[in-house]
Amino acid sequence: KEVPLAGKENQFRDSDKRKFRAQLLARYPSLGTEQLDELVPKQEPIVCAKLAPRDELISKGREPLFFTHGRREELIPTVYALYMAPQALVRAVLVYPGLEKQIGRGADLFLPGVMRPGGSEEDAFEEACREAGNGGPWPNVLFGGPVSKGELCCLCSSARPWAPFAVGRFHKSSQEFLLAGLKGIAVEVLHHEGDALWGLGSRKPPPGEPPSSLVAALEEQHARRVELEACERARVEAKRRRQAEGEFRRLGEFRAKRVEEIPKLVRNKEKKLRQIGDLKAKVFEHEERHGAGTYKLDRDQVDKLSKESATRDEVAQLAAELEELLEESLRPKPPEEAPPSVPPSVPPVPPSPPSEEAPSEEAEGAEGARGEDWVVVAAGDLEKGAEAGAE
């Protein structure tokens, strides 16, 4: 059959070519530079013609490249375009050798004709599906991933996978294929070698080996993938650095806050110890005059005396913590160009303990405790430890 043309042909201007190249590159990002120049050369004419009743045909000179079909405005590549860019335009479906003649006579592609991983035997194919897809749906294994109904694809013989011989649409989606089983139509063929659309072109035979533009495109695609992976690694590393710097900054702020809080806490604890010392001295003097066991302690006094040992331990712990924080503040900072990473084992910054009210200056001037083992060290003697003595 002949392809019916309706109306005159319109030749692309240079601005139209630039827009068309940008559209192709946006629609098919895996197109190589040589392939794009071969599809839409800057020096050769690109022509758009109307096909009856509503379809369009875009050609390079007299070589048809893309056409529309039906109510969809989607550009469908011809086999001539697929010769130039077999890997970039549509999904490829491998078929068994010898089916080109049947497809060329107008037949659609049925599922038994699709090349199966593991061979044509049912058990071998199911085993290959289990190995490749971890027990996943067989359509994903057969077609190289999930497909949707009406999605464009091209047919390639396993004898020359770089040279598609037909273009069509998937008859069903992956889920529908799975429900129907391995039977029925797989691809509805729209265009193939030897049809009227193919006859409008040069009728040149398919390439006998992979074209050099395909090799260059695959190398470009690999280089872009490597570049994208490098950019992703750099982004992840920058994010990790920002997180590490934030952790170090928060840790430094916490340490600075603790350095300010610890002396206040120590003075508060020492005030309590002096009160305990005063109470013990009072008890000692009373019992010296009136006999042992004559002083009656109330509940609050008993509770205060019972906390003496724990309070002394808290003072010692605060002193050790302050010393450690001061030593860490004197350590040299890491280089800013390569801040060290925060190991996962570092615990999160602990919340600050509730601050206790600092004693007034008048209270701090009170006399120390009297009696043996009741003297408490002053804040200035914190480094010497808590020493006992008698007034």
FIRODREN-725678 format. One record per residue: residue number from 1; residue in one letter; x negated, y, z of N, C-alpha, C in turn. Coordinates in steps of 0.05 Angstrom, whole numbers, plus 5000, padded with zeros to 4 digits. Layout:
<nodes>
resi,resn,nu,nv,nw,cau,cav,caw,cu,cv,cw
NUM,a,X,Y,Z,X,Y,Z,X,Y,Z $
...
</nodes>
This chain:
<nodes>
resi,resn,nu,nv,nw,cau,cav,caw,cu,cv,cw
1,k,4983,4976,5000,5000,5000,5000,4983,5025,5000 $
2,e,4993,5047,4989,4979,5072,4989,4987,5088,5013 $
3,v,4969,5106,5022,4974,5123,5044,4988,5148,5034 $
4,p,5013,5154,5042,5027,5177,5031,5017,5203,5043 $
5,l,5008,5222,5027,4999,5248,5036,5021,5268,5031 $
6,a,5025,5286,5050,5046,5306,5047,5034,5334,5051 $
7,g,5035,5350,5031,5024,5377,5033,4994,5378,5026 $
8,k,4983,5402,5027,4955,5405,5019,4937,5400,5043 $
9,e,4911,5397,5037,4891,5392,5058,4880,5418,5068 $
10,n,4874,5419,5094,4863,5443,5106,4835,5437,5116 $
11,q,4816,5453,5107,4788,5449,5114,4781,5464,5140 $
12,f,4766,5450,5158,4759,5463,5183,4739,5485,5178 $
13,r,4744,5508,5192,4724,5529,5193,4702,5521,5214 $
14,d,4681,5537,5215,4660,5531,5234,4670,5532,5263 $
15,s,4688,5551,5268,4699,5552,5295,4716,5528,5301 $
16,d,4731,5518,5281,4747,5494,5285,4729,5470,5290 $
17,k,4706,5469,5276,4688,5447,5280,4677,5447,5309 $
18,r,4670,5471,5318,4659,5472,5346,4680,5463,5366 $
19,k,4705,5472,5362,4726,5463,5380,4730,5433,5379 $
20,f,4730,5422,5354,4734,5394,5351,4711,5378,5363 $
21,r,4687,5387,5361,4664,5373,5373,4667,5374,5404 $
22,a,4675,5397,5414,4679,5399,5443,4701,5380,5453 $
23,q,4723,5378,5437,4745,5360,5445,4736,5331,5445 $
24,l,4720,5323,5424,4711,5296,5423,4692,5290,5446 $
25,l,4674,5308,5453,4655,5304,5474,4669,5302,5501 $
26,a,4690,5319,5505,4706,5318,5530,4722,5292,5531 $
27,r,4732,5283,5509,4749,5258,5508,4732,5233,5510 $
28,y,4708,5234,5498,4690,5211,5497,4663,5219,5507 $
29,p,4659,5220,5534,4634,5230,5545,4609,5213,5539 $
30,s,4614,5188,5531,4591,5170,5525,4581,5173,5496 $
31,l,4592,5192,5481,4582,5197,5454,4554,5207,5455 $
32,g,4537,5196,5438,4509,5206,5436,4508,5231,5418 $
33,t,4485,5245,5421,4482,5269,5404,4482,5263,5375 $
34,e,4467,5242,5367,4466,5233,5339,4493,5224,5329 $
35,q,4508,5210,5346,4534,5201,5338,4553,5224,5334 $
36,l,4552,5244,5352,4570,5267,5348,4562,5283,5323 $
37,d,4536,5286,5317,4528,5299,5293,4536,5283,5268 $
38,e,4537,5257,5270,4545,5240,5248,4575,5241,5243 $
39,l,4590,5243,5265,4619,5244,5263,4628,5272,5252 $
40,v,4618,5293,5264,4625,5320,5257,4600,5336,5250 $
41,p,4589,5331,5226,4565,5346,5218,4571,5376,5214 $
42,k,4551,5392,5218,4555,5421,5216,4556,5430,5187 $
43,q,4543,5415,5169,4541,5423,5141,4562,5411,5123 $
44,e,4573,5388,5130,4593,5374,5113,4621,5384,5120 $
45,p,4639,5383,5100,4666,5393,5105,4682,5372,5121 $
46,i,4699,5382,5140,4718,5366,5155,4745,5375,5147 $
47,v,4762,5356,5139,4788,5362,5127,4810,5350,5143 $
48,c,4832,5364,5147,4856,5354,5160,4879,5353,5140 $
49,a,4891,5330,5136,4913,5326,5117,4938,5316,5132 $
50,k,4961,5323,5122,4986,5313,5133,4994,5287,5120 $
51,l,5002,5268,5137,5012,5243,5127,5042,5242,5131 $
52,a,5057,5232,5112,5086,5231,5115,5093,5210,5135 $
53,p,5113,5214,5153,5128,5240,5155,5115,5260,5174 $
54,r,5101,5251,5196,5091,5271,5215,5063,5266,5224 $
55,d,5049,5246,5213,5022,5239,5222,5001,5257,5208 $
56,e,4977,5257,5220,4955,5272,5209,4931,5254,5205 $
57,l,4913,5263,5186,4889,5248,5180,4866,5268,5179 $
58,i,4845,5263,5195,4821,5280,5195,4799,5264,5182 $
59,s,4786,5276,5162,4766,5262,5146,4740,5279,5145 $
60,k,4718,5265,5141,4693,5278,5135,4688,5275,5105 $
61,g,4693,5296,5091,4693,5294,5062,4717,5276,5054 $
62,r,4711,5253,5042,4732,5235,5035,4733,5210,5054 $
63,e,4716,5211,5075,4715,5188,5094,4734,5193,5117 $
64,p,4756,5177,5119,4775,5182,5142,4762,5174,5168 $
65,l,4765,5192,5188,4753,5188,5214,4774,5183,5236 $
66,f,4795,5200,5238,4815,5197,5258,4843,5202,5246 $
67,f,4863,5189,5258,4891,5193,5249,4909,5192,5273 $
68,t,4933,5203,5269,4954,5200,5290,4975,5182,5279 $
69,h,4990,5169,5298,5011,5150,5290,5035,5152,5308 $
70,g,5058,5155,5296,5083,5157,5312,5085,5183,5326 $
71,r,5099,5183,5348,5105,5207,5363,5081,5216,5381 $
72,r,5062,5198,5384,5039,5205,5401,5020,5223,5385 $
73,e,5008,5242,5399,4989,5260,5387,4960,5251,5391 $
74,e,4957,5227,5402,4930,5216,5408,4916,5210,5382 $
75,l,4890,5218,5380,4874,5212,5357,4865,5183,5358 $
76,i,4869,5169,5336,4861,5141,5334,4837,5139,5315 $
77,p,4815,5128,5323,4792,5127,5305,4796,5105,5284 $
78,t,4785,5110,5261,4785,5090,5239,4760,5072,5243 $
79,v,4759,5051,5227,4736,5034,5228,4711,5048,5219 $
80,y,4713,5068,5202,4690,5084,5193,4679,5100,5217 $
81,a,4696,5111,5233,4687,5126,5257,4675,5106,5277 $
82,l,4686,5083,5279,4676,5063,5298,4649,5052,5289 $
83,y,4644,5051,5263,4617,5043,5254,4596,5062,5265 $
84,m,4603,5088,5267,4584,5108,5277,4581,5108,5307 $
85,a,4603,5102,5321,4602,5103,5351,4618,5079,5362 $
86,p,4608,5055,5359,4625,5032,5368,4629,5030,5398 $
87,q,4611,5042,5414,4612,5038,5443,4627,5060,5457 $
88,a,4634,5082,5443,4642,5107,5456,4672,5113,5454 $
89,l,4685,5104,5433,4712,5115,5427,4734,5100,5441 $
90,v,4735,5073,5439,4756,5057,5451,4744,5032,5463 $
91,r,4760,5018,5479,4752,4993,5491,4749,4971,5469 $
92,a,4728,4956,5470,4724,4934,5450,4734,4908,5461 $
93,v,4747,4892,5443,4757,4865,5449,4743,4846,5431 $
94,l,4728,4827,5442,4714,4807,5425,4733,4785,5417 $
95,v,4731,4778,5392,4748,4756,5381,4729,4735,5370 $
96,y,4741,4711,5365,4725,4689,5354,4720,4694,5324 $
97,p,4696,4686,5314,4690,4690,5285,4711,4677,5268 $
98,g,4717,4689,5245,4737,4678,5226,4764,4691,5228 $
99,l,4770,4706,5249,4796,4719,5252,4798,4744,5235 $
100,e,4776,4754,5225,4777,4779,5208,4796,4775,5185 $
101,k,4796,4752,5172,4812,4748,5148,4842,4748,5156 $
102,q,4849,4735,5178,4877,4735,5186,4887,4763,5193 $
103,i,4870,4778,5208,4877,4805,5215,4879,4822,5190 $
104,g,4861,4817,5171,4862,4832,5146,4887,4827,5129 $
105,r,4900,4805,5134,4925,4800,5120,4950,4811,5134 $
106,g,4945,4826,5155,4967,4840,5169,4976,4828,5195 $
107,a,4962,4808,5205,4970,4794,5230,4960,4810,5254 $
108,d,4975,4807,5276,4966,4818,5302,4947,4798,5315 $
109,l,4933,4808,5336,4915,4790,5351,4931,4777,5374 $
110,f,4930,4750,5374,4943,4735,5396,4922,4727,5417 $
111,l,4931,4722,5441,4913,4717,5463,4894,4694,5458 $
112,p,4902,4672,5446,4883,4650,5441,4859,4659,5424 $
113,g,4862,4680,5409,4840,4689,5392,4819,4707,5406 $
114,v,4825,4715,5431,4806,4732,5446,4784,4714,5457 $
115,m,4760,4724,5453,4736,4709,5462,4737,4706,5493 $
116,r,4735,4682,5502,4737,4676,5531,4709,4671,5543 $
117,p,4703,4684,5565,4678,4677,5580,4679,4648,5589 $
118,g,4658,4633,5584,4657,4606,5593,4667,4586,5572 $
119,g,4677,4596,5548,4686,4578,5528,4716,4578,5525 $
120,s,4726,4563,5505,4755,4563,5499,4771,4544,5516 $
121,e,4758,4526,5531,4773,4508,5547,4786,4522,5571 $
122,e,4811,4514,5577,4826,4528,5598,4812,4526,5625 $
123,d,4802,4502,5633,4789,4499,5659,4764,4516,5660 $
124,a,4748,4516,5638,4723,4531,5638,4729,4561,5641 $
125,f,4750,4570,5627,4757,4599,5628,4766,4607,5657 $
126,e,4782,4590,5669,4791,4596,5696,4767,4596,5716 $
127,e,4748,4578,5711,4725,4578,5728,4708,4603,5724 $
128,a,4706,4612,5699,4691,4637,5693,4705,4661,5706 $
129,c,4732,4661,5706,4747,4682,5719,4742,4683,5749 $
130,r,4741,4659,5761,4736,4658,5790,4708,4668,5796 $
131,e,4688,4662,5779,4661,4670,5784,4657,4700,5779 $
132,a,4669,4711,5758,4665,4739,5750,4683,4757,5767 $
133,g,4708,4749,5772,4726,4766,5786,4732,4759,5814 $
134,n,4717,4740,5825,4722,4731,5853,4751,4723,5857 $
135,g,4761,4707,5837,4789,4699,5839,4809,4720,5830 $
136,g,4799,4741,5816,4817,4763,5808,4833,4756,5783 $
137,p,4849,4774,5773,4866,4769,5750,4850,4763,5725 $
138,w,4858,4743,5710,4843,4736,5686,4844,4758,5664 $
139,p,4865,4775,5662,4864,4796,5641,4841,4815,5646 $
140,n,4834,4821,5671,4811,4839,5676,4785,4827,5667 $
141,v,4782,4800,5669,4758,4787,5660,4758,4785,5630 $
142,l,4781,4780,5618,4783,4776,5589,4778,4802,5574 $
143,f,4789,4825,5584,4787,4850,5570,4767,4869,5583 $
144,g,4751,4860,5602,4731,4877,5614,4742,4898,5633 $
145,g,4764,4892,5646,4776,4911,5665,4806,4913,5661 $
146,p,4820,4926,5679,4849,4928,5676,4857,4945,5652 $
147,v,4879,4937,5639,4888,4952,5615,4917,4960,5619 $
148,s,4925,4980,5605,4953,4990,5606,4966,4985,5579 $
149,k,4992,4983,5579,5008,4978,5554,5005,5002,5536 $
150,g,4998,4996,5511,4994,5018,5491,4967,5030,5490 $
151,e,4949,5021,5507,4921,5031,5507,4907,5024,5482 $
152,l,4892,5043,5470,4877,5037,5446,4854,5019,5451 $
153,c,4848,5002,5431,4825,4984,5432,4816,4978,5404 $
154,c,4792,4968,5401,4782,4959,5375,4775,4929,5377 $
155,l,4776,4916,5354,4770,4887,5353,4742,4883,5340 $
156,c,4726,4867,5353,4699,4861,5343,4695,4831,5342 $
157,s,4683,4822,5321,4676,4793,5319,4651,4789,5337 $
158,s,4651,4766,5350,4627,4759,5366,4602,4756,5350 $
159,a,4605,4753,5323,4582,4751,5306,4569,4778,5301 $
160,r,4584,4800,5302,4573,4827,5299,4588,4847,5317 $
161,p,4583,4846,5342,4599,4862,5361,4595,4892,5358 $
162,w,4574,4901,5343,4569,4929,5339,4586,4941,5316 $
163,a,4601,4924,5302,4616,4934,5279,4646,4926,5281 $
164,p,4662,4942,5294,4691,4936,5296,4704,4935,5269 $
165,f,4723,4916,5266,4737,4913,5240,4766,4921,5241 $
166,a,4777,4927,5265,4806,4934,5267,4810,4951,5292 $
167,v,4832,4967,5292,4840,4983,5314,4869,4977,5321 $
168,g,4876,4977,5347,4903,4971,5354,4909,4981,5383 $
169,r,4932,4972,5393,4941,4978,5420,4947,4953,5435 $
170,f,4941,4952,5461,4947,4929,5477,4978,4926,5478 $
171,h,4987,4901,5475,5015,4895,5473,5028,4897,5501 $
172,k,5012,4891,5522,5023,4891,5549,5002,4903,5568 $
173,s,5010,4907,5592,4992,4915,5613,4979,4890,5626 $
174,s,4959,4894,5642,4946,4872,5656,4966,4855,5672 $
175,q,4984,4869,5687,5003,4855,5703,5022,4839,5686 $
176,e,5031,4850,5664,5049,4836,5646,5036,4812,5633 $
177,f,5010,4816,5625,4995,4793,5614,4994,4771,5635 $
178,l,4989,4778,5660,4985,4759,5681,5011,4743,5685 $
179,l,5034,4757,5684,5060,4743,5688,5067,4725,5664 $
180,a,5060,4734,5639,5067,4718,5616,5049,4695,5610 $
181,g,5024,4695,5620,5006,4674,5616,4989,4678,5590 $
182,l,4972,4658,5584,4954,4660,5562,4968,4652,5536 $
183,k,4987,4668,5528,5002,4663,5503,5014,4689,5494 $
184,g,5021,4690,5468,5034,4714,5457,5014,4734,5446 $
185,i,5025,4757,5438,5009,4778,5425,4991,4792,5446 $
186,a,4966,4796,5439,4948,4811,5457,4945,4840,5447 $
187,v,4941,4844,5421,4937,4870,5410,4954,4874,5385 $
188,e,4969,4896,5383,4983,4903,5359,4965,4919,5341 $
189,v,4958,4909,5318,4938,4921,5300,4951,4944,5285 $
190,l,4938,4967,5285,4947,4991,5271,4932,4996,5245 $
191,h,4907,4988,5245,4889,4995,5222,4867,4974,5222 $
192,h,4859,4966,5197,4837,4946,5195,4822,4949,5169 $
193,e,4800,4936,5167,4784,4936,5142,4801,4924,5120 $
194,g,4801,4938,5097,4816,4928,5074,4844,4940,5071 $
195,d,4854,4955,5091,4881,4966,5087,4880,4992,5071 $
196,a,4903,5005,5067,4904,5029,5050,4888,5052,5062 $
197,l,4888,5055,5088,4873,5077,5101,4843,5072,5097 $
198,w,4835,5048,5099,4807,5041,5094,4800,5046,5065 $
199,g,4819,5042,5047,4814,5046,5019,4810,5075,5011 $
200,l,4819,5094,5028,4814,5123,5022,4785,5130,5025 $
201,g,4770,5114,5040,4742,5121,5045,4723,5109,5024 $
202,s,4698,5106,5032,4677,5096,5014,4678,5066,5010 $
203,r,4693,5052,5027,4695,5023,5026,4668,5009,5030 $
204,k,4651,5022,5044,4624,5011,5049,4627,4987,5069 $
205,p,4609,4968,5066,4611,4945,5084,4601,4953,5112 $
206,p,4609,4937,5132,4600,4944,5159,4570,4940,5162 $
207,p,4558,4955,5181,4529,4952,5184,4521,4924,5192 $
208,g,4498,4915,5181,4489,4888,5187,4474,4885,5213 $
209,e,4467,4908,5225,4453,4908,5250,4461,4933,5266 $
210,p,4456,4934,5292,4464,4958,5307,4451,4983,5296 $
211,p,4466,5004,5291,4454,5029,5280,4435,5042,5300 $
212,s,4416,5057,5290,4397,5071,5307,4411,5091,5325 $
213,s,4433,5103,5316,4448,5122,5332,4460,5109,5357 $
214,l,4467,5083,5354,4478,5069,5377,4457,5064,5398 $
215,v,4433,5057,5389,4410,5053,5408,4404,5079,5422 $
216,a,4403,5101,5406,4397,5128,5418,4419,5136,5438 $
217,a,4444,5130,5431,4467,5137,5449,4465,5122,5475 $
218,l,4458,5096,5473,4456,5080,5497,4433,5090,5515 $
219,e,4411,5098,5502,4389,5110,5517,4397,5136,5531 $
220,e,4412,5153,5516,4422,5178,5528,4441,5172,5551 $
221,q,4458,5152,5547,4477,5145,5568,4462,5135,5593 $
222,h,4441,5119,5589,4425,5110,5611,4411,5133,5625 $
223,a,4400,5152,5609,4387,5175,5621,4406,5192,5637 $
224,r,4431,5196,5626,4451,5211,5641,4458,5198,5667 $
225,r,4461,5171,5666,4468,5156,5690,4446,5158,5711 $
226,v,4421,5156,5702,4398,5159,5720,4398,5187,5732 $
227,e,4403,5208,5716,4404,5235,5726,4427,5239,5746 $
228,l,4450,5228,5739,4472,5230,5758,4466,5216,5784 $
229,e,4454,5193,5783,4447,5179,5807,4426,5195,5824 $
230,a,4407,5207,5810,4387,5224,5824,4401,5248,5837 $
231,c,4420,5260,5823,4435,5283,5834,4451,5274,5859 $
232,e,4463,5251,5857,4479,5240,5879,4461,5235,5903 $
233,r,4437,5223,5898,4419,5218,5920,4409,5244,5933 $
234,a,4404,5265,5916,4396,5291,5926,4418,5303,5943 $
235,r,4443,5300,5933,4466,5311,5948,4469,5297,5975 $
236,v,4466,5271,5975,4468,5256,6000,4446,5263,6019 $
237,e,4421,5267,6008,4398,5274,6025,4402,5302,6037 $
238,a,4412,5320,6020,4417,5348,6030,4438,5347,6052 $
239,k,4459,5331,6048,4479,5330,6069,4468,5318,6095 $
240,r,4451,5297,6092,4439,5285,6115,4421,5305,6130 $
241,r,4407,5321,6115,4389,5341,6127,4406,5361,6142 $
242,r,4428,5370,6130,4445,5390,6143,4456,5378,6169 $
243,q,4464,5353,6168,4475,5340,6192,4453,5338,6213 $
244,a,4429,5330,6205,4407,5328,6224,4400,5355,6237 $
245,e,4399,5376,6219,4393,5402,6230,4415,5411,6249 $
246,g,4440,5405,6243,4462,5412,6261,4460,5397,6287 $
247,e,4452,5372,6286,4449,5356,6311,4426,5368,6328 $
248,f,4404,5375,6315,4381,5386,6330,4389,5413,6341 $
249,r,4404,5429,6326,4413,5455,6336,4431,5452,6360 $
250,r,4450,5434,6358,4469,5430,6381,4454,5419,6405 $
251,l,4435,5401,6399,4419,5390,6422,4403,5411,6435 $
252,g,4391,5430,6419,4375,5452,6430,4392,5471,6446 $
253,e,4417,5476,6436,4435,5494,6451,4443,5481,6478 $
254,f,4447,5454,6477,4455,5440,6502,4432,5441,6522 $
255,r,4407,5437,6512,4384,5437,6530,4380,5465,6542 $
256,a,4383,5486,6526,4380,5513,6536,4401,5519,6558 $
257,k,4425,5510,6553,4446,5514,6572,4440,5499,6598 $
258,r,4430,5475,6596,4424,5459,6620,4401,5472,6635 $
259,v,4381,5483,6621,4359,5496,6635,4369,5520,6651 $
260,e,4389,5534,6642,4401,5555,6657,4418,5545,6681 $
261,e,4432,5522,6677,4451,5513,6697,4437,5499,6720 $
262,i,4415,5484,6714,4403,5467,6735,4394,5482,6759 $
263,p,4380,5505,6757,4372,5520,6782,4396,5528,6799 $
264,k,4419,5536,6785,4443,5543,6801,4454,5519,6815 $
265,l,4454,5496,6802,4464,5472,6814,4446,5463,6838 $
266,v,4420,5466,6834,4401,5459,6855,4405,5477,6880 $
267,r,4408,5503,6875,4413,5521,6898,4439,5513,6913 $
268,n,4459,5506,6898,4484,5498,6910,4481,5472,6927 $
269,k,4466,5453,6915,4462,5428,6930,4445,5434,6956 $
270,e,4425,5451,6953,4408,5457,6976,4424,5472,6998 $
271,k,4443,5488,6990,4461,5501,7009,4476,5480,7025 $
272,k,4486,5460,7011,4501,5438,7025,4482,5423,7044 $
273,l,4458,5418,7036,4439,5404,7053,4432,5421,7078 $
274,r,4430,5447,7074,4424,5464,7098,4448,5463,7117 $
275,q,4472,5463,7106,4495,5461,7124,4496,5434,7139 $
276,i,4488,5413,7125,4486,5387,7138,4465,5388,7160 $
277,g,4442,5401,7154,4421,5403,7174,4430,5419,7198 $
278,d,4444,5441,7194,4455,5457,7216,4474,5440,7233 $
279,l,4491,5424,7219,4510,5408,7234,4495,5387,7251 $
280,k,4475,5375,7240,4460,5354,7255,4445,5367,7278 $
281,a,4434,5391,7274,4421,5404,7296,4440,5411,7318 $
282,k,4464,5420,7311,4485,5426,7330,4492,5402,7347 $
283,v,4496,5380,7333,4503,5354,7347,4480,5347,7365 $
284,f,4455,5349,7356,4432,5341,7372,4431,5358,7398 $
285,e,4434,5384,7396,4433,5402,7419,4456,5395,7439 $
286,h,4479,5390,7428,4502,5385,7446,4498,5359,7461 $
287,e,4489,5338,7448,4485,5313,7461,4461,5312,7480 $
288,e,4442,5330,7475,4420,5332,7494,4429,5343,7521 $
289,r,4449,5361,7520,4460,5374,7544,4481,5356,7558 $
290,h,4498,5344,7541,4522,5330,7553,4521,5300,7550 $
291,g,4500,5289,7538,4498,5260,7536,4505,5250,7508 $
292,a,4495,5227,7502,4499,5216,7475,4528,5209,7471 $
293,g,4538,5214,7447,4565,5207,7440,4586,5226,7450 $
294,t,4578,5249,7462,4598,5267,7472,4609,5286,7451 $
295,y,4594,5290,7428,4604,5308,7408,4623,5294,7389 $
296,k,4647,5304,7386,4668,5292,7370,4668,5305,7342 $
297,l,4661,5289,7321,4661,5299,7294,4688,5296,7282 $
298,d,4697,5317,7267,4723,5315,7253,4718,5301,7226 $
299,r,4740,5297,7211,4738,5282,7186,4720,5296,7165 $
300,d,4722,5322,7163,4706,5337,7143,4677,5335,7150 $
301,q,4670,5337,7176,4642,5335,7184,4631,5307,7178 $
302,v,4647,5286,7184,4638,5259,7178,4633,5256,7148 $
303,d,4651,5267,7132,4649,5265,7102,4624,5280,7093 $
304,k,4618,5303,7105,4595,5319,7097,4569,5304,7104 $
305,l,4568,5292,7128,4544,5277,7135,4539,5253,7118 $
306,s,4561,5240,7109,4558,5215,7093,4547,5221,7065 $
307,k,4549,5246,7056,4540,5253,7029,4511,5264,7029 $
308,e,4497,5263,7051,4471,5274,7052,4451,5260,7033 $
309,s,4451,5233,7035,4432,5218,7018,4438,5222,6988 $
310,a,4464,5221,6981,4471,5225,6953,4463,5252,6943 $
311,t,4467,5273,6960,4460,5300,6952,4430,5303,6948 $
312,r,4414,5290,6966,4385,5291,6962,4377,5278,6936 $
313,d,4390,5255,6929,4384,5242,6904,4391,5259,6880 $
314,e,4414,5274,6882,4422,5291,6860,4402,5314,6856 $
315,v,4391,5325,6878,4371,5346,6876,4346,5335,6862 $
316,a,4338,5311,6869,4314,5299,6856,4319,5294,6826 $
317,q,4343,5284,6820,4349,5279,6792,4350,5305,6775 $
318,l,4362,5326,6787,4363,5352,6773,4334,5363,6769 $
319,a,4317,5359,6789,4289,5369,6786,4275,5354,6764 $
320,a,4279,5327,6762,4267,5311,6741,4278,5319,6714 $
321,e,4304,5324,6712,4316,5332,6687,4305,5359,6677 $
322,l,4303,5378,6696,4292,5404,6689,4264,5402,6679 $
323,e,4248,5386,6692,4220,5382,6683,4218,5371,6655 $
324,e,4235,5351,6650,4236,5338,6623,4245,5358,6602 $
325,l,4265,5374,6608,4275,5394,6588,4254,5414,6582 $
326,l,4239,5423,6603,4218,5443,6598,4195,5432,6582 $
327,e,4189,5406,6586,4168,5393,6570,4176,5391,6540 $
328,e,4202,5384,6536,4211,5381,6508,4212,5408,6494 $
329,s,4217,5430,6509,4218,5456,6496,4191,5465,6488 $
330,l,4169,5454,6499,4142,5461,6492,4131,5445,6469 $
331,r,4145,5424,6460,4136,5407,6438,4137,5423,6412 $
332,p,4118,5418,6393,4119,5433,6368,4143,5425,6351 $
333,k,4154,5444,6338,4178,5439,6321,4170,5425,6296 $
334,p,4187,5408,6284,4181,5394,6259,4180,5414,6236 $
335,p,4166,5408,6214,4165,5426,6191,4193,5430,6180 $
336,e,4199,5455,6173,4226,5462,6164,4232,5450,6136 $
337,e,4211,5446,6119,4216,5435,6093,4223,5406,6093 $
338,a,4216,5392,6115,4224,5364,6117,4231,5358,6146 $
339,p,4255,5367,6154,4263,5361,6182,4267,5332,6186 $
340,p,4258,5321,6209,4262,5293,6214,4291,5286,6217 $
341,s,4296,5261,6208,4324,5252,6209,4330,5243,6238 $
342,v,4355,5246,6245,4364,5238,6271,4370,5208,6270 $
343,p,4356,5191,6285,4362,5163,6284,4389,5156,6294 $
344,p,4401,5135,6283,4428,5128,6292,4430,5121,6322 $
345,s,4407,5113,6333,4408,5105,6361,4410,5129,6381 $
346,v,4405,5153,6371,4407,5176,6389,4435,5180,6397 $
347,p,4442,5180,6422,4469,5184,6431,4479,5212,6426 $
348,p,4505,5216,6425,4515,5243,6421,4509,5260,6446 $
349,v,4509,5286,6441,4503,5305,6463,4524,5302,6485 $
350,p,4515,5296,6509,4535,5292,6530,4548,5318,6538 $
351,p,4572,5318,6548,4585,5343,6557,4572,5352,6583 $
352,s,4572,5378,6586,4560,5390,6610,4576,5383,6634 $
353,p,4564,5375,6657,4580,5370,6681,4592,5396,6692 $
354,p,4614,5394,6705,4627,5418,6715,4608,5433,6734 $
355,s,4606,5459,6728,4588,5476,6743,4600,5481,6771 $
356,e,4583,5480,6791,4592,5486,6817,4586,5515,6824 $
357,e,4602,5527,6840,4599,5555,6846,4572,5560,6860 $
358,a,4558,5579,6849,4531,5586,6860,4535,5600,6887 $
359,p,4517,5595,6906,4520,5608,6932,4512,5638,6930 $
360,s,4523,5653,6948,4516,5682,6949,4488,5686,6961 $
361,e,4478,5709,6956,4451,5715,6966,4450,5715,6996 $
362,e,4472,5724,7009,4472,5724,7038,4470,5696,7049 $
363,a,4485,5678,7036,4485,5650,7046,4457,5638,7043 $
364,e,4443,5646,7021,4417,5634,7016,4397,5643,7037 $
365,g,4402,5665,7050,4383,5674,7070,4386,5661,7097 $
366,a,4404,5642,7100,4407,5629,7126,4383,5613,7134 $
367,e,4380,5608,7159,4356,5593,7169,4359,5564,7161 $
368,g,4336,5550,7158,4335,5522,7151,4345,5505,7173 $
369,a,4348,5480,7167,4358,5461,7187,4337,5456,7208 $
370,r,4346,5449,7233,4328,5443,7255,4331,5413,7262 $
371,g,4310,5403,7275,4311,5375,7283,4294,5358,7265 $
372,e,4285,5335,7275,4268,5317,7260,4282,5306,7236 $
373,d,4268,5306,7212,4278,5296,7186,4302,5311,7177 $
374,w,4306,5336,7187,4330,5351,7178,4322,5375,7160 $
375,v,4297,5380,7158,4289,5404,7142,4292,5398,7113 $
376,v,4304,5418,7098,4308,5415,7069,4289,5433,7054 $
377,v,4278,5425,7032,4260,5441,7016,4274,5465,7004 $
378,a,4260,5487,7001,4271,5510,6988,4269,5506,6958 $
379,a,4283,5524,6943,4283,5521,6913,4255,5525,6902 $
380,g,4239,5542,6914,4213,5546,6904,4194,5523,6909 $
381,d,4200,5505,6928,4184,5482,6934,4195,5457,6920 $
382,l,4210,5460,6899,4223,5437,6887,4203,5417,6876 $
383,e,4180,5427,6867,4161,5409,6855,4148,5391,6876 $
384,k,4148,5399,6901,4135,5384,6922,4153,5362,6933 $
385,g,4178,5363,6926,4197,5343,6936,4209,5351,6963 $
386,a,4227,5336,6973,4240,5342,6998,4223,5332,7021 $
387,e,4213,5350,7037,4196,5343,7060,4211,5347,7086 $
388,a,4207,5329,7104,4221,5332,7130,4202,5345,7150 $
389,g,4213,5358,7170,4197,5371,7191,4215,5382,7213 $
390,a,4203,5391,7233,4217,5402,7256,4209,5431,7260 $
391,e,4228,5446,7268,4223,5475,7272,4206,5478,7297 $
</nodes>
